[in-house]
Amino acid sequence: MMLDVNRASGGEDRDAVAEPSVHDSATFGTLIRREKLRADRDGDGFSLVVIDLDRLEIVSSDRRAFAHVLLSNLRSIDTVGWLDERRIGVVLPSTSDEGACQLVDRIIGERGFTPHCLPYEIYAYPCQELPLGSGESAAFVGGEGGAPAATSLPEVFCIAMPFWKRALDIIGSGMALLLVSPLLLAVAGYIKIVSPGPALFKQLRVGYRGKLFTFIKFRTMHPGNHEELHKKHIVARLRFNEPLEKLDDKGDPRIIRGGRALRRACVDELPQLFNVLRGEMSLVGPRPCLPYEAAELLRWHGQRFDVVPGMTGLWQISGKNKLCLLEMIRLDISYATNMSFWLDLKILFLTFPEILRMVTESIIRKVRSRRSAS
């Protein structure tokens, strides 16, 4: 139940703010992400009020006084902090956008502003009109006579890609493309020979902050295949939390001759190096899922969209398709929480032995199958 911030901001709660404090931007960003996690886990919501003090033309000496005006109007559970040097924000747990508007109205009344001269934005999380993982919320823009509009959440809600990670992606994918370019040409030529149609397969996937992007890989299936078979298979496994086995593990007739070998050796994934170069993917991160897979996720599962998706990750080196949805989500969230340069290097180096293991297991199964058939 969303609380009315006007009713919930009584004298008892105001007295609880004995030592007013305004958090710095780093701490405030952490507190906002923590509130998002709490809301996702509890099925709750919250609002974030953002006021641009530069546009309000408040000089530095008056900003502390303005911060105290905010604190004097809040409950003990609310949080105030700086988003950056010019913007101050207020997190209102379990509060709808209507309740946040009431807070803004009180500030306008106390400071003597006219209704249209306070430059503010109210971000309501979650936005019911937008899909899970959209990376967006409803924002009501005030102070300029604008109508309510949907807009991206502030950058503090997601984990920004570190400089070292983007540098590693550009250098790593660039070098890899140079090294495997003969292989890419050979595989593309082979696919064109054994199956009519394009060598590359393009598909919409859900990426960073839930935004869709065009995912590319080598085509290993006959052209004209509909997704219904895969959708029915994967959705059933997601709903019952079963191991995420692929259809080709059971002999998928849609796969072209030699396609299984390309998939087992992960050669079909190599064109994604171009996705990495474009910044849509990273070398390491959660695997980008399909839109109908994202539709099956719970709210707290959306944390996997807080980082850029990757070609490999903890899921791939920890059992991959032998794991169920819950295990995969927990690994993705663990990576997002503990992301570091050394963890990325560790995952990259462990990926190659994992690919070798999968290829070896595939060969052994094929040999055993032929022996039993004879």
C-alpha positions in Angstrom: 0.0 0.0 0.0 1.5 3.3 -1.1 1.5 5.8 1.8 0.4 9.4 1.5 3.5 11.4 2.4 1.4 14.3 3.8 -0.3 12.0 6.3 2.9 10.1 7.1 4.9 13.2 7.8 3.5 14.1 11.2 5.2 15.8 14.1 6.4 12.6 15.6 8.4 11.7 12.5 9.8 15.2 12.1 11.1 15.1 15.7 12.9 11.9 14.8 15.2 13.8 12.5 17.3 15.0 15.4 20.5 15.6 13.4 19.7 16.5 9.8 22.2 15.2 7.3 22.5 15.4 3.5 24.4 12.5 1.9 27.1 13.0 -0.6 26.5 11.8 -4.2 28.3 8.4 -3.9 26.5 7.5 -0.6 23.2 8.7 -2.0 23.6 6.7 -5.1 24.2 3.5 -3.0 21.1 4.3 -0.8 18.9 4.8 -3.9 20.0 1.4 -5.4 19.4 -0.2 -2.0 15.9 1.2 -1.8 15.2 -0.1 -5.3 16.3 -3.6 -4.2 14.1 -3.4 -1.1 11.1 -2.3 -3.2 11.7 -5.1 -5.7 12.0 -7.7 -3.0 8.9 -6.5 -1.1 6.8 -5.8 -4.2 6.6 -2.2 -3.0 7.5 1.1 -4.7 8.9 4.5 -3.9 9.3 8.0 -5.3 12.4 10.1 -6.0 12.1 13.9 -6.0 14.9 15.7 -7.9 15.4 19.5 -7.6 17.8 21.4 -9.8 19.3 24.1 -7.7 21.3 25.6 -10.6 18.1 26.3 -12.5 16.5 27.6 -9.3 19.5 30.0 -9.1 20.2 29.2 -5.4 23.8 30.3 -4.6 26.1 27.9 -2.7 25.7 29.7 0.6 21.9 29.1 0.5 22.0 25.5 -0.5 22.5 24.2 3.0 19.5 26.1 4.2 17.4 24.7 1.3 18.5 21.2 2.3 17.3 21.8 5.8 13.9 22.9 4.5 13.7 19.5 2.8 14.7 17.7 5.9 12.1 19.5 8.0 9.4 18.2 5.8 10.4 14.5 5.8 9.7 11.4 7.7 12.5 9.6 9.5 12.5 6.9 6.8 13.1 9.4 4.0 16.6 10.2 2.7 18.1 13.4 1.3 21.3 13.6 -0.8 23.2 15.1 -3.7 22.9 13.5 -7.1 25.6 15.8 -8.3 26.9 19.3 -7.7 23.7 21.0 -8.9 20.9 18.5 -8.1 19.6 17.4 -4.7 17.2 14.5 -4.3 14.8 13.0 -1.8 13.9 9.3 -1.6 10.4 8.6 -0.3 9.9 4.9 0.5 6.5 3.4 0.0 5.2 6.7 -1.5 3.3 7.2 -4.7 4.0 10.1 -7.1 0.9 11.8 -5.6 2.5 11.8 -2.2 5.7 13.1 -3.6 3.7 16.0 -5.3 2.4 16.9 -1.8 5.9 17.2 -0.6 6.8 19.5 -3.4 3.7 21.6 -2.7 4.7 22.1 0.9 8.2 23.2 -0.2 6.7 25.7 -2.6 4.5 27.0 0.2 7.3 27.3 2.8 9.8 29.0 0.4 7.3 31.3 -1.2 7.8 29.9 -4.7 5.2 30.3 -7.4 3.9 26.9 -8.6 5.9 27.0 -11.9 9.3 28.3 -10.7 10.5 25.2 -8.8 12.5 23.0 -11.3 11.8 19.5 -10.1 11.2 16.0 -11.4 9.4 13.2 -9.6 10.4 9.6 -10.5 7.9 7.0 -9.5 9.2 3.4 -9.3 8.0 1.1 -10.6 6.1 2.6 -13.6 3.1 0.3 -14.2 2.8 1.4 -17.8 6.3 0.3 -18.7 7.5 -3.4 -19.0 9.8 -5.1 -16.5 13.4 -4.3 -17.2 12.5 -1.2 -19.3 15.0 0.8 -17.2 12.5 3.6 -17.1 10.0 5.2 -14.7 7.2 7.7 -14.8 8.6 11.3 -14.4 6.5 14.3 -13.7 8.4 17.4 -14.8 7.5 20.6 -12.9 8.5 24.2 -13.1 8.1 24.6 -16.8 4.5 23.9 -17.3 5.3 20.5 -18.9 2.9 17.6 -18.9 3.7 14.3 -17.1 6.0 12.1 -19.3 7.8 8.8 -19.1 11.6 9.2 -19.0 14.7 7.2 -18.2 15.5 6.8 -14.5 18.5 8.8 -13.3 21.9 7.2 -13.8 22.2 6.3 -10.1 19.7 3.4 -10.6 22.1 1.4 -12.7 25.7 0.6 -12.3 27.7 2.7 -14.8 30.3 0.8 -16.9 33.8 1.5 -15.4 36.4 2.9 -17.7 38.6 -0.1 -17.3 35.7 -2.4 -18.4 35.0 -0.5 -21.6 38.7 -0.3 -22.4 39.0 -4.1 -21.9 36.1 -4.6 -24.2 37.4 -2.4 -27.0 41.0 -3.9 -26.8 39.8 -7.5 -26.3 37.1 -7.6 -29.0 39.3 -5.7 -31.5 42.2 -8.1 -31.0 39.9 -11.1 -31.1 38.3 -10.0 -34.4 41.7 -9.6 -36.0 42.8 -13.1 -34.8 39.6 -14.9 -35.7 38.7 -13.1 -39.0 39.8 -16.0 -41.1 37.6 -18.3 -39.0 34.7 -15.9 -39.3 35.0 -15.9 -43.1 35.3 -19.7 -43.2 32.2 -20.3 -41.0 30.2 -17.8 -43.0 31.1 -19.5 -46.2 30.3 -23.0 -44.8 26.8 -21.8 -43.7 26.1 -20.4 -47.1 27.1 -23.7 -48.7 25.1 -26.1 -46.5 22.0 -23.9 -46.1 20.3 -21.2 -48.2 19.9 -17.8 -46.6 22.1 -15.3 -44.7 25.1 -16.4 -42.7 24.3 -14.1 -39.8 21.2 -14.3 -37.5 19.9 -11.1 -36.0 17.5 -11.0 -33.0 16.2 -8.4 -30.5 17.5 -9.0 -27.0 17.1 -7.2 -23.7 20.2 -5.4 -22.7 21.5 -2.7 -20.2 18.7 -1.0 -18.3 16.2 -3.3 -20.2 16.8 -1.5 -23.5 16.4 -3.6 -26.7 19.3 -4.1 -29.1 20.0 -6.2 -32.2 22.0 -9.3 -31.2 24.0 -11.0 -33.9 25.4 -14.5 -34.2 26.0 -17.1 -37.0 22.9 -18.7 -38.2 22.9 -22.4 -37.2 19.2 -23.2 -38.0 17.3 -23.5 -41.3 15.7 -20.2 -42.4 12.1 -19.6 -41.8 11.9 -21.2 -38.4 9.4 -19.7 -36.0 10.2 -19.0 -32.4 7.1 -20.7 -30.9 8.9 -24.0 -30.3 11.8 -22.4 -28.4 9.4 -20.0 -26.6 7.2 -22.9 -25.4 10.3 -24.9 -24.3 12.1 -22.1 -22.4 9.0 -20.5 -20.8 8.0 -23.8 -19.3 11.5 -24.2 -17.8 11.5 -20.7 -16.5 8.1 -21.1 -14.8 8.9 -24.4 -13.2 12.5 -23.4 -12.4 14.0 -26.3 -14.3 17.5 -26.6 -15.8 17.7 -24.3 -18.8 18.6 -27.1 -21.3 18.6 -26.2 -25.0 16.4 -27.9 -27.5 19.5 -29.1 -29.5 20.5 -31.1 -26.4 17.7 -33.4 -27.4 18.2 -33.3 -31.2 16.6 -30.2 -32.6 15.6 -30.8 -36.3 15.8 -27.1 -37.0 19.6 -27.1 -36.8 21.6 -27.2 -40.1 24.3 -29.8 -40.8 27.3 -29.1 -38.6 25.3 -26.5 -36.6 25.5 -28.5 -33.4 29.3 -28.5 -33.6 29.4 -24.7 -34.1 27.1 -24.2 -31.1 29.0 -26.6 -28.9 32.3 -24.9 -29.6 30.5 -21.5 -29.2 31.8 -20.5 -32.6 28.3 -19.2 -33.5 28.7 -16.6 -30.8 31.8 -14.9 -32.3 29.9 -12.2 -34.3 28.9 -10.8 -30.9 32.3 -9.3 -30.8 30.8 -6.6 -33.0 28.1 -6.1 -30.4 30.9 -5.6 -27.8 32.7 -3.1 -30.0 29.5 -1.1 -30.4 29.0 -1.0 -26.6 25.7 -3.0 -26.7 27.5 -5.9 -24.9 30.6 -6.5 -22.9 33.0 -9.4 -23.0 31.8 -10.4 -19.5 28.3 -9.9 -18.0 24.9 -11.6 -17.8 23.6 -13.2 -21.0 21.1 -10.9 -22.8 17.7 -12.6 -22.7 14.8 -12.5 -25.2 11.8 -10.2 -24.5 9.5 -13.1 -23.8 12.0 -14.5 -21.3 12.2 -11.1 -19.6 8.4 -11.1 -19.3 8.7 -14.2 -17.1 11.1 -12.6 -14.6 10.1 -11.3 -11.2 10.8 -7.7 -10.2 13.9 -8.5 -8.2 15.3 -10.5 -11.2 15.5 -7.1 -13.0 18.8 -6.4 -11.2 20.5 -8.4 -13.9 19.8 -5.5 -16.3 21.7 -3.1 -14.0 24.9 -4.0 -15.9 25.8 -4.4 -19.5 25.2 -8.0 -20.8 28.1 -10.1 -21.8 29.4 -12.8 -24.1 30.4 -14.9 -21.1 29.8 -14.7 -17.4 29.5 -16.5 -14.1 26.6 -18.5 -15.4 28.6 -19.9 -18.3 31.5 -21.0 -16.2 29.3 -22.4 -13.4 27.3 -25.1 -15.3 25.4 -23.0 -17.8 22.4 -25.0 -19.1 22.6 -27.4 -16.1 21.5 -24.6 -13.9 17.9 -23.4 -13.3 16.6 -19.8 -13.6 17.0 -19.0 -9.9 20.6 -20.1 -9.9 21.3 -18.1 -13.0 19.7 -14.9 -11.6 21.7 -15.2 -8.4 24.9 -15.6 -10.3 24.1 -12.6 -12.5 23.3 -10.4 -9.5 26.4 -11.6 -7.7 28.5 -10.5 -10.7 26.7 -7.1 -10.8 27.5 -6.6 -7.1 31.1 -7.8 -7.2 32.2 -6.6 -10.6 35.9 -5.9 -10.8 38.8 -6.0 -13.3 40.3 -9.2 -11.8 36.9 -11.0 -11.7 36.4 -10.2 -15.5 39.9 -11.6 -16.2 39.2 -14.7 -14.2 35.9 -15.4 -16.0 37.5 -14.9 -19.4 40.3 -17.3 -18.6 37.9 -19.9 -17.2 35.6 -19.7 -20.2 38.0 -21.5 -22.6 38.4 -24.7 -20.4 34.6 -24.7 -20.0 34.1 -24.6 -23.8 36.7 -27.4 -24.1 34.7 -29.4 -21.5 31.5 -29.0 -23.4 33.1 -30.1 -26.7 34.7 -33.1 -25.1 31.4 -34.2 -23.5 29.6 -33.8 -26.9 32.2 -36.0 -28.6 32.0 -38.7 -25.9 28.2 -38.7 -26.1 28.3 -39.1 -29.9 30.9 -42.0 -29.7 28.8 -43.8 -27.0 25.6 -43.3 -29.2 27.3 -44.8 -32.2 28.6 -47.8 -30.2 25.2 -48.5 -28.7 23.6 -48.2 -32.1 26.0 -50.8 -33.6 
